[in-house]
Amino acid sequence: MKTIKIKVFGDVQGVNFRHEAKQQADEIGLTGFVSNQSDGSVYIEAVGEEEDLERILQWCYTGPDIAKVFKTTSEISEDVVDYPDFSIR
């Protein structure tokens, strides 16, 4: 198990990005959370197998149909937090 920290920049707030990210994470089987940030970005912290983390990262490159993703940054680490589920914050 590993953790990925993703920050998504662009027109990503107010377009159901967090709700669809949760749906994707639930389908993949990840735990963690997604939240809006004060700088207008969306932050995702997810825990799972590395190939599953790559799946959520790939989804973040485009996000929901009405989102406009300009930039995505990510970092994978060995540090794992035991989240009970994937939540929207």
Gaussian input, Z-matrix of N, CA and C with variables (Angstrom, degrees):
# hf/3-21g

backbone

0 1
 N
 C     1     B1
 C     2     B2     1     A1
 N     3     B3     2     A2     1     D1
 C     4     B4     3     A3     2     D2
 C     5     B5     4     A4     3     D3
 N     6     B6     5     A5     4     D4
 C     7     B7     6     A6     5     D5
 C     8     B8     7     A7     6     D6
 N     9     B9     8     A8     7     D7
 C    10    B10     9     A9     8     D8
 C    11    B11    10    A10     9     D9
 N    12    B12    11    A11    10    D10
 C    13    B13    12    A12    11    D11
 C    14    B14    13    A13    12    D12
 N    15    B15    14    A14    13    D13
 C    16    B16    15    A15    14    D14
 C    17    B17    16    A16    15    D15
 N    18    B18    17    A17    16    D16
 C    19    B19    18    A18    17    D17
 C    20    B20    19    A19    18    D18
 N    21    B21    20    A20    19    D19
 C    22    B22    21    A21    20    D20
 C    23    B23    22    A22    21    D21
 N    24    B24    23    A23    22    D22
 C    25    B25    24    A24    23    D23
 C    26    B26    25    A25    24    D24
 N    27    B27    26    A26    25    D25
 C    28    B28    27    A27    26    D26
 C    29    B29    28    A28    27    D27
 N    30    B30    29    A29    28    D28
 C    31    B31    30    A30    29    D29
 C    32    B32    31    A31    30    D30
 N    33    B33    32    A32    31    D31
 C    34    B34    33    A33    32    D32
 C    35    B35    34    A34    33    D33
 N    36    B36    35    A35    34    D34
 C    37    B37    36    A36    35    D35
 C    38    B38    37    A37    36    D36
 N    39    B39    38    A38    37    D37
 C    40    B40    39    A39    38    D38
 C    41    B41    40    A40    39    D39
 N    42    B42    41    A41    40    D40
 C    43    B43    42    A42    41    D41
 C    44    B44    43    A43    42    D42
 N    45    B45    44    A44    43    D43
 C    46    B46    45    A45    44    D44
 C    47    B47    46    A46    45    D45
 N    48    B48    47    A47    46    D46
 C    49    B49    48    A48    47    D47
 C    50    B50    49    A49    48    D48
 N    51    B51    50    A50    49    D49
 C    52    B52    51    A51    50    D50
 C    53    B53    52    A52    51    D51
 N    54    B54    53    A53    52    D52
 C    55    B55    54    A54    53    D53
 C    56    B56    55    A55    54    D54
 N    57    B57    56    A56    55    D55
 C    58    B58    57    A57    56    D56
 C    59    B59    58    A58    57    D57
 N    60    B60    59    A59    58    D58
 C    61    B61    60    A60    59    D59
 C    62    B62    61    A61    60    D60
 N    63    B63    62    A62    61    D61
 C    64    B64    63    A63    62    D62
 C    65    B65    64    A64    63    D63
 N    66    B66    65    A65    64    D64
 C    67    B67    66    A66    65    D65
 C    68    B68    67    A67    66    D66
 N    69    B69    68    A68    67    D67
 C    70    B70    69    A69    68    D68
 C    71    B71    70    A70    69    D69
 N    72    B72    71    A71    70    D70
 C    73    B73    72    A72    71    D71
 C    74    B74    73    A73    72    D72
 N    75    B75    74    A74    73    D73
 C    76    B76    75    A75    74    D74
 C    77    B77    76    A76    75    D75
 N    78    B78    77    A77    76    D76
 C    79    B79    78    A78    77    D77
 C    80    B80    79    A79    78    D78
 N    81    B81    80    A80    79    D79
 C    82    B82    81    A81    80    D80
 C    83    B83    82    A82    81    D81
 N    84    B84    83    A83    82    D82
 C    85    B85    84    A84    83    D83
 C    86    B86    85    A85    84    D84
 N    87    B87    86    A86    85    D85
 C    88    B88    87    A87    86    D86
 C    89    B89    88    A88    87    D87
 N    90    B90    89    A89    88    D88
 C    91    B91    90    A90    89    D89
 C    92    B92    91    A91    90    D90
 N    93    B93    92    A92    91    D91
 C    94    B94    93    A93    92    D92
 C    95    B95    94    A94    93    D93
 N    96    B96    95    A95    94    D94
 C    97    B97    96    A96    95    D95
 C    98    B98    97    A97    96    D96
 N    99    B99    98    A98    97    D97
 C   100   B100    99    A99    98    D98
 C   101   B101   100   A100    99    D99
 N   102   B102   101   A101   100   D100
 C   103   B103   102   A102   101   D101
 C   104   B104   103   A103   102   D102
 N   105   B105   104   A104   103   D103
 C   106   B106   105   A105   104   D104
 C   107   B107   106   A106   105   D105
 N   108   B108   107   A107   106   D106
 C   109   B109   108   A108   107   D107
 C   110   B110   109   A109   108   D108
 N   111   B111   110   A110   109   D109
 C   112   B112   111   A111   110   D110
 C   113   B113   112   A112   111   D111
 N   114   B114   113   A113   112   D112
 C   115   B115   114   A114   113   D113
 C   116   B116   115   A115   114   D114
 N   117   B117   116   A116   115   D115
 C   118   B118   117   A117   116   D116
 C   119   B119   118   A118   117   D117
 N   120   B120   119   A119   118   D118
 C   121   B121   120   A120   119   D119
 C   122   B122   121   A121   120   D120
 N   123   B123   122   A122   121   D121
 C   124   B124   123   A123   122   D122
 C   125   B125   124   A124   123   D123
 N   126   B126   125   A125   124   D124
 C   127   B127   126   A126   125   D125
 C   128   B128   127   A127   126   D126
 N   129   B129   128   A128   127   D127
 C   130   B130   129   A129   128   D128
 C   131   B131   130   A130   129   D129
 N   132   B132   131   A131   130   D130
 C   133   B133   132   A132   131   D131
 C   134   B134   133   A133   132   D132
 N   135   B135   134   A134   133   D133
 C   136   B136   135   A135   134   D134
 C   137   B137   136   A136   135   D135
 N   138   B138   137   A137   136   D136
 C   139   B139   138   A138   137   D137
 C   140   B140   139   A139   138   D138
 N   141   B141   140   A140   139   D139
 C   142   B142   141   A141   140   D140
 C   143   B143   142   A142   141   D141
 N   144   B144   143   A143   142   D142
 C   145   B145   144   A144   143   D143
 C   146   B146   145   A145   144   D144
 N   147   B147   146   A146   145   D145
 C   148   B148   147   A147   146   D146
 C   149   B149   148   A148   147   D147
 N   150   B150   149   A149   148   D148
 C   151   B151   150   A150   149   D149
 C   152   B152   151   A151   150   D150
 N   153   B153   152   A152   151   D151
 C   154   B154   153   A153   152   D152
 C   155   B155   154   A154   153   D153
 N   156   B156   155   A155   154   D154
 C   157   B157   156   A156   155   D155
 C   158   B158   157   A157   156   D156
 N   159   B159   158   A158   157   D157
 C   160   B160   159   A159   158   D158
 C   161   B161   160   A160   159   D159
 N   162   B162   161   A161   160   D160
 C   163   B163   162   A162   161   D161
 C   164   B164   163   A163   162   D162
 N   165   B165   164   A164   163   D163
 C   166   B166   165   A165   164   D164
 C   167   B167   166   A166   165   D165
 N   168   B168   167   A167   166   D166
 C   169   B169   168   A168   167   D167
 C   170   B170   169   A169   168   D168
 N   171   B171   170   A170   169   D169
 C   172   B172   171   A171   170   D170
 C   173   B173   172   A172   171   D171
 N   174   B174   173   A173   172   D172
 C   175   B175   174   A174   173   D173
 C   176   B176   175   A175   174   D174
 N   177   B177   176   A176   175   D175
 C   178   B178   177   A177   176   D176
 C   179   B179   178   A178   177   D177
 N   180   B180   179   A179   178   D178
 C   181   B181   180   A180   179   D179
 C   182   B182   181   A181   180   D180
 N   183   B183   182   A182   181   D181
 C   184   B184   183   A183   182   D182
 C   185   B185   184   A184   183   D183
 N   186   B186   185   A185   184   D184
 C   187   B187   186   A186   185   D185
 C   188   B188   187   A187   186   D186
 N   189   B189   188   A188   187   D187
 C   190   B190   189   A189   188   D188
 C   191   B191   190   A190   189   D189
 N   192   B192   191   A191   190   D190
 C   193   B193   192   A192   191   D191
 C   194   B194   193   A193   192   D192
 N   195   B195   194   A194   193   D193
 C   196   B196   195   A195   194   D194
 C   197   B197   196   A196   195   D195
 N   198   B198   197   A197   196   D196
 C   199   B199   198   A198   197   D197
 C   200   B200   199   A199   198   D198
 N   201   B201   200   A200   199   D199
 C   202   B202   201   A201   200   D200
 C   203   B203   202   A202   201   D201
 N   204   B204   203   A203   202   D202
 C   205   B205   204   A204   203   D203
 C   206   B206   205   A205   204   D204
 N   207   B207   206   A206   205   D205
 C   208   B208   207   A207   206   D206
 C   209   B209   208   A208   207   D207
 N   210   B210   209   A209   208   D208
 C   211   B211   210   A210   209   D209
 C   212   B212   211   A211   210   D210
 N   213   B213   212   A212   211   D211
 C   214   B214   213   A213   212   D212
 C   215   B215   214   A214   213   D213
 N   216   B216   215   A215   214   D214
 C   217   B217   216   A216   215   D215
 C   218   B218   217   A217   216   D216
 N   219   B219   218   A218   217   D217
 C   220   B220   219   A219   218   D218
 C   221   B221   220   A220   219   D219
 N   222   B222   221   A221   220   D220
 C   223   B223   222   A222   221   D221
 C   224   B224   223   A223   222   D222
 N   225   B225   224   A224   223   D223
 C   226   B226   225   A225   224   D224
 C   227   B227   226   A226   225   D225
 N   228   B228   227   A227   226   D226
 C   229   B229   228   A228   227   D227
 C   230   B230   229   A229   228   D228
 N   231   B231   230   A230   229   D229
 C   232   B232   231   A231   230   D230
 C   233   B233   232   A232   231   D231
 N   234   B234   233   A233   232   D232
 C   235   B235   234   A234   233   D233
 C   236   B236   235   A235   234   D234
 N   237   B237   236   A236   235   D235
 C   238   B238   237   A237   236   D236
 C   239   B239   238   A238   237   D237
 N   240   B240   239   A239   238   D238
 C   241   B241   240   A240   239   D239
 C   242   B242   241   A241   240   D240
 N   243   B243   242   A242   241   D241
 C   244   B244   243   A243   242   D242
 C   245   B245   244   A244   243   D243
 N   246   B246   245   A245   244   D244
 C   247   B247   246   A246   245   D245
 C   248   B248   247   A247   246   D246
 N   249   B249   248   A248   247   D247
 C   250   B250   249   A249   248   D248
 C   251   B251   250   A250   249   D249
 N   252   B252   251   A251   250   D250
 C   253   B253   252   A252   251   D251
 C   254   B254   253   A253   252   D252
 N   255   B255   254   A254   253   D253
 C   256   B256   255   A255   254   D254
 C   257   B257   256   A256   255   D255
 N   258   B258   257   A257   256   D256
 C   259   B259   258   A258   257   D257
 C   260   B260   259   A259   258   D258
 N   261   B261   260   A260   259   D259
 C   262   B262   261   A261   260   D260
 C   263   B263   262   A262   261   D261
 N   264   B264   263   A263   262   D262
 C   265   B265   264   A264   263   D263
 C   266   B266   265   A265   264   D264

   B1=1.4577
   B2=1.5265
   B3=1.3287
   B4=1.4538
   B5=1.5218
   B6=1.3203
   B7=1.4623
   B8=1.5180
   B9=1.3282
   B10=1.4610
   B11=1.5176
   B12=1.3239
   B13=1.4619
   B14=1.5199
   B15=1.3202
   B16=1.4622
   B17=1.5243
   B18=1.3139
   B19=1.4623
   B20=1.5203
   B21=1.3283
   B22=1.4625
   B23=1.5278
   B24=1.3295
   B25=1.4593
   B26=1.5212
   B27=1.3199
   B28=1.4595
   B29=1.5145
   B30=1.3257
   B31=1.4637
   B32=1.5218
   B33=1.3437
   B34=1.4632
   B35=1.5280
   B36=1.3266
   B37=1.4615
   B38=1.5218
   B39=1.3295
   B40=1.4578
   B41=1.5207
   B42=1.3364
   B43=1.4735
   B44=1.5344
   B45=1.3322
   B46=1.4730
   B47=1.5250
   B48=1.3295
   B49=1.4638
   B50=1.5295
   B51=1.3324
   B52=1.4697
   B53=1.5239
   B54=1.3213
   B55=1.4670
   B56=1.5282
   B57=1.3227
   B58=1.4648
   B59=1.5267
   B60=1.3400
   B61=1.4670
   B62=1.5252
   B63=1.3356
   B64=1.4686
   B65=1.5198
   B66=1.3283
   B67=1.4607
   B68=1.5331
   B69=1.3236
   B70=1.4678
   B71=1.5258
   B72=1.3327
   B73=1.4644
   B74=1.5236
   B75=1.3321
   B76=1.4667
   B77=1.5262
   B78=1.3328
   B79=1.4675
   B80=1.5250
   B81=1.3276
   B82=1.4661
   B83=1.5257
   B84=1.3401
   B85=1.4588
   B86=1.5192
   B87=1.3267
   B88=1.4608
   B89=1.5230
   B90=1.3232
   B91=1.4587
   B92=1.5226
   B93=1.3308
   B94=1.4566
   B95=1.5087
   B96=1.3465
   B97=1.4589
   B98=1.5202
   B99=1.3298
   B100=1.4631
   B101=1.5193
   B102=1.3392
   B103=1.4642
   B104=1.5245
   B105=1.3382
   B106=1.4590
   B107=1.5212
   B108=1.3287
   B109=1.4547
   B110=1.5296
   B111=1.3211
   B112=1.4657
   B113=1.5278
   B114=1.3375
   B115=1.4688
   B116=1.5272
   B117=1.3504
   B118=1.4637
   B119=1.5125
   B120=1.3254
   B121=1.4663
   B122=1.5254
   B123=1.3324
   B124=1.4619
   B125=1.5240
   B126=1.3364
   B127=1.4626
   B128=1.5201
   B129=1.3205
   B130=1.4633
   B131=1.5185
   B132=1.3133
   B133=1.4601
   B134=1.5187
   B135=1.3275
   B136=1.4625
   B137=1.5204
   B138=1.3334
   B139=1.4603
   B140=1.5182
   B141=1.3328
   B142=1.4583
   B143=1.5128
   B144=1.3172
   B145=1.4617
   B146=1.5280
   B147=1.3248
   B148=1.4676
   B149=1.5280
   B150=1.3372
   B151=1.4711
   B152=1.5309
   B153=1.3381
   B154=1.4656
   B155=1.5295
   B156=1.3212
   B157=1.4617
   B158=1.5245
   B159=1.3174
   B160=1.4674
   B161=1.5298
   B162=1.3254
   B163=1.4700
   B164=1.5255
   B165=1.3433
   B166=1.4677
   B167=1.5275
   B168=1.3310
   B169=1.4603
   B170=1.5262
   B171=1.3174
   B172=1.4660
   B173=1.5243
   B174=1.3318
   B175=1.4622
   B176=1.5337
   B177=1.3302
   B178=1.4685
   B179=1.5239
   B180=1.3119
   B181=1.4682
   B182=1.5281
   B183=1.3362
   B184=1.4641
   B185=1.5241
   B186=1.3353
   B187=1.4595
   B188=1.5128
   B189=1.3415
   B190=1.4657
   B191=1.5303
   B192=1.3249
   B193=1.4688
   B194=1.5290
   B195=1.3359
   B196=1.4662
   B197=1.5295
   B198=1.3215
   B199=1.4670
   B200=1.5260
   B201=1.3223
   B202=1.4649
   B203=1.5193
   B204=1.3220
   B205=1.4586
   B206=1.5243
   B207=1.3386
   B208=1.4621
   B209=1.5233
   B210=1.3323
   B211=1.4678
   B212=1.5208
   B213=1.3246
   B214=1.4605
   B215=1.5219
   B216=1.3300
   B217=1.4607
   B218=1.5198
   B219=1.3239
   B220=1.4676
   B221=1.5176
   B222=1.3219
   B223=1.4586
   B224=1.5273
   B225=1.3267
   B226=1.4670
   B227=1.5183
   B228=1.3300
   B229=1.4640
   B230=1.5229
   B231=1.3140
   B232=1.4639
   B233=1.5301
   B234=1.3387
   B235=1.4636
   B236=1.5234
   B237=1.3212
   B238=1.4618
   B239=1.5247
   B240=1.3260
   B241=1.4623
   B242=1.5228
   B243=1.3234
   B244=1.4648
   B245=1.5325
   B246=1.3389
   B247=1.4590
   B248=1.5253
   B249=1.3466
   B250=1.4664
   B251=1.5300
   B252=1.3431
   B253=1.4634
   B254=1.5205
   B255=1.3187
   B256=1.4629
   B257=1.5174
   B258=1.3250
   B259=1.4652
   B260=1.5269
   B261=1.3230
   B262=1.4607
   B263=1.5191
   B264=1.3094
   B265=1.4756
   B266=1.5122
   A1=109.13
   A2=113.68
   A3=121.11
   A4=109.06
   A5=115.33
   A6=121.92
   A7=109.04
   A8=116.24
   A9=120.89
   A10=108.12
   A11=115.03
   A12=122.08
   A13=106.14
   A14=115.77
   A15=121.94
   A16=108.95
   A17=115.63
   A18=120.63
   A19=106.87
   A20=115.46
   A21=121.92
   A22=108.27
   A23=115.55
   A24=122.24
   A25=110.27
   A26=116.16
   A27=121.71
   A28=109.80
   A29=116.10
   A30=121.23
   A31=106.91
   A32=115.32
   A33=120.71
   A34=113.44
   A35=117.47
   A36=120.26
   A37=108.67
   A38=116.07
   A39=120.87
   A40=113.36
   A41=116.69
   A42=121.43
   A43=111.06
   A44=116.56
   A45=123.38
   A46=113.69
   A47=117.45
   A48=120.18
   A49=110.64
   A50=117.38
   A51=119.86
   A52=111.84
   A53=116.96
   A54=119.79
   A55=111.30
   A56=116.27
   A57=118.76
   A58=111.45
   A59=117.56
   A60=120.40
   A61=109.87
   A62=116.46
   A63=119.83
   A64=110.40
   A65=116.60
   A66=120.26
   A67=110.35
   A68=116.80
   A69=120.93
   A70=110.51
   A71=116.73
   A72=121.16
   A73=111.10
   A74=116.75
   A75=120.39
   A76=110.89
   A77=116.97
   A78=120.30
   A79=111.30
   A80=116.46
   A81=121.16
   A82=110.93
   A83=116.95
   A84=121.20
   A85=113.41
   A86=116.81
   A87=121.61
   A88=110.84
   A89=116.30
   A90=122.18
   A91=107.79
   A92=116.35
   A93=120.70
   A94=110.79
   A95=116.30
   A96=119.51
   A97=110.94
   A98=114.56
   A99=123.30
   A100=107.23
   A101=116.58
   A102=119.45
   A103=110.94
   A104=115.04
   A105=121.08
   A106=108.16
   A107=116.28
   A108=121.84
   A109=109.61
   A110=116.42
   A111=120.87
   A112=112.76
   A113=118.03
   A114=120.64
   A115=112.55
   A116=117.36
   A117=121.72
   A118=114.32
   A119=116.97
   A120=120.85
   A121=110.30
   A122=114.94
   A123=122.32
   A124=107.02
   A125=116.23
   A126=122.51
   A127=109.10
   A128=115.77
   A129=121.72
   A130=108.21
   A131=115.87
   A132=121.70
   A133=106.13
   A134=116.25
   A135=120.37
   A136=110.43
   A137=115.08
   A138=122.55
   A139=108.69
   A140=115.84
   A141=120.79
   A142=110.73
   A143=115.24
   A144=120.62
   A145=108.44
   A146=116.23
   A147=119.97
   A148=113.14
   A149=117.68
   A150=119.24
   A151=111.36
   A152=117.26
   A153=120.77
   A154=111.06
   A155=116.52
   A156=120.16
   A157=110.32
   A158=116.59
   A159=120.45
   A160=110.76
   A161=117.14
   A162=120.59
   A163=111.38
   A164=117.32
   A165=118.80
   A166=109.76
   A167=117.61
   A168=120.63
   A169=110.63
   A170=117.26
   A171=120.64
   A172=110.95
   A173=116.79
   A174=120.43
   A175=110.45
   A176=117.04
   A177=121.32
   A178=112.84
   A179=118.03
   A180=120.04
   A181=111.97
   A182=117.34
   A183=120.66
   A184=112.04
   A185=117.92
   A186=121.36
   A187=111.56
   A188=117.51
   A189=121.43
   A190=110.62
   A191=115.75
   A192=120.87
   A193=113.25
   A194=117.60
   A195=119.15
   A196=113.29
   A197=117.99
   A198=121.14
   A199=109.89
   A200=115.10
   A201=121.00
   A202=106.86
   A203=116.44
   A204=121.97
   A205=108.60
   A206=115.66
   A207=120.87
   A208=111.67
   A209=116.21
   A210=120.40
   A211=108.80
   A212=115.68
   A213=121.90
   A214=108.28
   A215=116.48
   A216=120.33
   A217=107.85
   A218=116.33
   A219=119.11
   A220=110.52
   A221=113.30
   A222=121.58
   A223=107.46
   A224=116.60
   A225=121.28
   A226=108.07
   A227=116.11
   A228=120.14
   A229=110.45
   A230=114.03
   A231=121.66
   A232=111.51
   A233=117.35
   A234=121.26
   A235=109.15
   A236=116.48
   A237=121.26
   A238=109.80
   A239=115.89
   A240=122.43
   A241=107.02
   A242=116.84
   A243=121.30
   A244=110.03
   A245=116.37
   A246=120.71
   A247=108.90
   A248=118.51
   A249=120.10
   A250=112.92
   A251=116.91
   A252=121.94
   A253=108.10
   A254=117.05
   A255=120.99
   A256=107.24
   A257=116.72
   A258=119.98
   A259=111.79
   A260=113.92
   A261=122.16
   A262=106.89
   A263=115.61
   A264=119.83
   A265=110.15
   D1=142.77
   D2=178.42
   D3=-139.17
   D4=171.05
   D5=178.14
   D6=-119.43
   D7=137.22
   D8=171.75
   D9=-116.12
   D10=137.50
   D11=175.27
   D12=-115.99
   D13=118.94
   D14=-174.88
   D15=-121.16
   D16=136.00
   D17=172.70
   D18=-122.70
   D19=126.95
   D20=-176.10
   D21=-115.28
   D22=125.41
   D23=-178.14
   D24=-111.40
   D25=150.27
   D26=178.06
   D27=134.49
   D28=-153.95
   D29=173.95
   D30=-87.17
   D31=79.91
   D32=-171.24
   D33=-121.91
   D34=-0.81
   D35=175.04
   D36=-107.94
   D37=141.89
   D38=-179.23
   D39=79.63
   D40=16.73
   D41=-178.75
   D42=-128.46
   D43=24.34
   D44=-179.93
   D45=64.39
   D46=22.59
   D47=-179.31
   D48=-60.17
   D49=-47.48
   D50=-177.59
   D51=-63.20
   D52=-42.68
   D53=-178.54
   D54=-65.57
   D55=-41.93
   D56=179.28
   D57=-72.23
   D58=-31.85
   D59=175.24
   D60=-63.80
   D61=-40.98
   D62=177.40
   D63=-63.00
   D64=-43.19
   D65=179.09
   D66=-60.19
   D67=-44.76
   D68=178.29
   D69=-61.60
   D70=-47.28
   D71=-178.75
   D72=-61.77
   D73=-41.45
   D74=178.62
   D75=-63.93
   D76=-41.69
   D77=179.21
   D78=-64.91
   D79=-37.69
   D80=-179.08
   D81=-76.68
   D82=-29.55
   D83=-179.07
   D84=97.01
   D85=31.14
   D86=179.65
   D87=-94.11
   D88=157.33
   D89=170.37
   D90=-115.87
   D91=163.75
   D92=179.71
   D93=136.10
   D94=-144.19
   D95=-178.62
   D96=-158.62
   D97=164.98
   D98=173.70
   D99=-132.94
   D100=140.28
   D101=180.00
   D102=-149.13
   D103=151.33
   D104=171.66
   D105=-76.69
   D106=145.48
   D107=178.52
   D108=-111.51
   D109=156.08
   D110=-176.90
   D111=-65.52
   D112=-19.79
   D113=179.07
   D114=-85.94
   D115=5.65
   D116=178.35
   D117=92.63
   D118=-1.80
   D119=179.22
   D120=-90.34
   D121=174.18
   D122=172.81
   D123=-118.07
   D124=135.54
   D125=-179.89
   D126=-112.55
   D127=132.10
   D128=177.03
   D129=-123.83
   D130=131.77
   D131=170.99
   D132=-123.68
   D133=117.87
   D134=-174.47
   D135=-131.68
   D136=146.07
   D137=-179.98
   D138=-120.05
   D139=134.35
   D140=178.48
   D141=173.59
   D142=-169.02
   D143=176.04
   D144=-72.79
   D145=149.84
   D146=-173.01
   D147=-57.08
   D148=-40.25
   D149=-179.79
   D150=-65.89
   D151=-32.02
   D152=177.05
   D153=-73.11
   D154=-35.31
   D155=176.31
   D156=-65.15
   D157=-36.63
   D158=176.78
   D159=-64.17
   D160=-33.21
   D161=178.87
   D162=-65.42
   D163=-44.55
   D164=179.57
   D165=-68.04
   D166=-35.55
   D167=177.58
   D168=-63.17
   D169=-44.36
   D170=178.33
   D171=-59.50
   D172=-41.06
   D173=178.46
   D174=-62.95
   D175=-37.63
   D176=-177.46
   D177=-64.79
   D178=-22.69
   D179=-179.98
   D180=-62.69
   D181=-25.71
   D182=177.63
   D183=-120.80
   D184=-37.77
   D185=-179.48
   D186=67.57
   D187=-158.07
   D188=178.08
   D189=-63.89
   D190=158.94
   D191=-177.55
   D192=-55.21
   D193=-37.66
   D194=-175.59
   D195=-86.93
   D196=-4.35
   D197=176.52
   D198=-79.45
   D199=153.77
   D200=173.31
   D201=-124.58
   D202=100.11
   D203=-179.30
   D204=-86.22
   D205=124.11
   D206=179.19
   D207=-99.74
   D208=-32.98
   D209=-174.87
   D210=-156.56
   D211=144.28
   D212=176.57
   D213=-134.92
   D214=130.44
   D215=173.72
   D216=-117.28
   D217=150.19
   D218=-179.92
   D219=-151.33
   D220=156.72
   D221=178.64
   D222=-147.85
   D223=128.36
   D224=176.76
   D225=-105.74
   D226=135.47
   D227=179.19
   D228=-135.64
   D229=165.29
   D230=177.79
   D231=-82.96
   D232=-13.82
   D233=-179.78
   D234=-70.63
   D235=123.95
   D236=-175.41
   D237=-122.64
   D238=126.73
   D239=173.03
   D240=-98.94
   D241=138.41
   D242=-177.70
   D243=-86.47
   D244=79.32
   D245=176.66
   D246=-76.99
   D247=141.07
   D248=-179.40
   D249=-73.28
   D250=-25.89
   D251=-177.20
   D252=-162.21
   D253=-167.96
   D254=174.65
   D255=-108.95
   D256=123.01
   D257=-173.18
   D258=-124.28
   D259=162.14
   D260=173.92
   D261=-101.07
   D262=127.91
   D263=179.07
   D264=-113.02

